[in-house]
Amino acid sequence: MSGRRLNTLDRFILQADRALKTLVPQSVQSSRPSPDQGLPEPILTAEQKRHIAGLMRINHTGEVCAQGLYQGQAITADHPHLVLALEKAAEEELDHLAWCEQRVHQMGYSTSLLNPLWYLASVGIGACAGLAGDAVSLGFVAETERQVQAHLDHHLSQLPAEDQPTRAIVLQMHQDERQHTEMALAAGGKPLSPPIQGLMHLMSRIMTTLVYYF
């Protein structure tokens, strides 16, 4: 559909397709090679595999939430240029979704059963952020990506030193998230108030705690 402006039906089809890719297991293919490609698989204990799977399950659900947030914001955004920027960011993060899902499965585990719940909640939150105006919406993107980077930093410190494949994936995700933060701020994102930042952090803590196990 490139080369012409998307109408309402086009957008509905696009959003429905992305929702299915987000929620249906193994339905999304990455547009870029996985960063762990060509790296040797380390010998890991059962406990290490369980822990790595838990961390990557969190990262996978974080990407499910990111898709919901971007889609909710795109629905209520004021200007077409912002809609395109949000859709581009969401498309890029489908790579993260695929990489994390694959790594969880390689550890012998499955992704979170709670993903549909987190996705629907994120669409609603994203739509509300979009209704608050483009500056707030972009600020919400920047703050979300900033908190994701903090989670990824923590995960890097938790990974076994010998697990270079997972580390390569997380590092690439961190780089992409930083670029999305910079994009949102450069486009006019307004910093969120400390209480909203704190609420986002609290919700993130609840999500990560549950998803690590389920």
N, C-alpha and C positions, 0 to 999 in steps of 0.2 A: 504494500500500500504506500510505498515511498513515492514521492513526486507529486502527491496531492494531499490536500488537507483532509484529515479523517473526520467523517461525520459521526453522529451519535451511534448508529448501528455498528460502524467500524470499531469504535471505541469499546462498545459492549462486547463484541466478538473478541477483540484483543484482550480485554480484561478477563473474560471467561476462559480463554485459552491459557492465560498466565496463571489463573487460579488453579486450573487443572494441573498444569506443570508443577505448581508449588506443592499441591497436596497429594497427588497420586504418586506413590512410590515408584522410583526408577523411570519416571516419565520425562525427565528433563535431561538434555544433553548439553554439555558445556561447549561453548564456542571456541575456547582456548584449551590447549593441552593442560592436563593437571600438572601442577608444579612438582609433584612427586614422581613424574614420569622419568624412568631411567635410574632412580635411586634404589639401592639394594634394600630389601625388606629385612629389618633387624630381627634377631631372635628375642622374643619378649615372653615374660611370664604371664600366666593367666590373669594375675592381678593387674599387671601393667596394661594388658589389653582391655580389661574392664574399665580401667581409669581413662585410658585414651578414648575409648568408645563413649564414655560419659561426657568428656570434654567436647568431643566432636559432635555428639548429639546436641549439646547446648548450642554449639556454633551453627548446626543445621537449623535448629528451631529459631535461632536468632535471624537467620536468613529468611525463614518462613515469615517471621514477624516483619522483616524489612520489606518483603514483597507486599504484605498487607498494608503497611504504612504508606509505601509509595503509591499503591493503587488507590487507597482511600484519599490521599492528597491530590492525586491526579483527577479524581472525580469532581472535587470541589475547588480546584485551583482557578484563579481569576483569569490568568493570561495563557495563551497557547504556548508561549516560549517556555513557561514553567512546566506545563504538562509534558512537553517534549523532553525537558531535562530530567524530570522524574521518571519518565518511561525509559530513557536511556540508562539511568542509574539502575533501575530495576532489572533491565535486560542484562547489564554487566554482572549484577549480583546473582543471576541465575547460575553463573559459573560456580560461585561459592556454594550454592545449594547442591549442585551435582558433586563437587569435590568432597564436601563434608559427608554427604550420603554414602558415597563410595567408600570413604575411609571407615565410617562406622561399620559398614557391611564387611569390610576386610578384617575388622577386629572380631567378627563373628556375632555382631549385635544388630539391632534394628533401630530406626529413628523413633522419635517420640510419638506415642499414641495420642498425645494431647495437641498435636499440631493444628488440627482444624479449629480447636478452641482459640489457640493463640492467634491464628490467622484472622478469624472473624473479629476478635477484639482489636487487632491491629488495624484492620480496615476501618472500623468505627473511629478509633483514635486518630488515624490519618485524615479521615474526612473532617473531623472536628478541627484539626490543625489547619486544614485547607480553608475552612470557613472563616478562620481568624485572620485571613489575609496572607498574601504571598510572603511578606517579610517574616511573619511568625512561622509560616509553613517551612520556609527555608531554614530558619533558625532551629526548628524542630529537627530537620534533617541533620544539621550540623551537630546538634547536641546528641542525637541518637548515635551518629557515627563516632563521635568522641567517646561515648560510653562503650561502644563496641570495641574500639581500639584498646581501651583500658582492660576489657575482658580478655582480649587476645594477648595482651602483654602478660596478664596473669597466667593464661594457659601455656604460654611459651615457657614460663618458669616452672610449670608443673609437668611438662613432658619429659619423658626419659631422654637422656642425652643422646642415646643411640638411635632414637626414632627420628631420623632425618626426613623421611617422607612426610610425616604429619607436620613437622616443623616447617618444611618448605611450603606446605599448603597454608598454614596459619600466617606465615610471613607475607605471602602474596596477598592474602585477604587483608592483612593490616595495611599494606601499601595501597590497595584499592580503596579501603575505607577512608584513609587519610586524604586521598584525592577527592572523594565525594564530600568530605568536610570542607575542603578548600573551595570546591565548586559552589557549595551552598553559601558560604560566607562571601565569596566574590560576587555572587549574584544578588547580594543584598540581604542575606539572612540576618535576622535580629536576634541577639542573645536572649535566651529565655531567663526568666526570673529564677532565683535560687530555690523557692518553694517548688516550682514545676520541675526543675532539675532533680531535686530531692525525691519527688514523687516518681519520676521516671526511673531513678536509681532503685527505689524500693520495689517497684513493679518488676524491674529486671532481676533483682535478687530473688524474688519469689519464683519467677520463671526458671532461673538457672538452677535453683535448689530442687525444684520438682522434676525438671527435665533430665537432670543428671541421672536420676534413677528410673524415670518412666519415659 
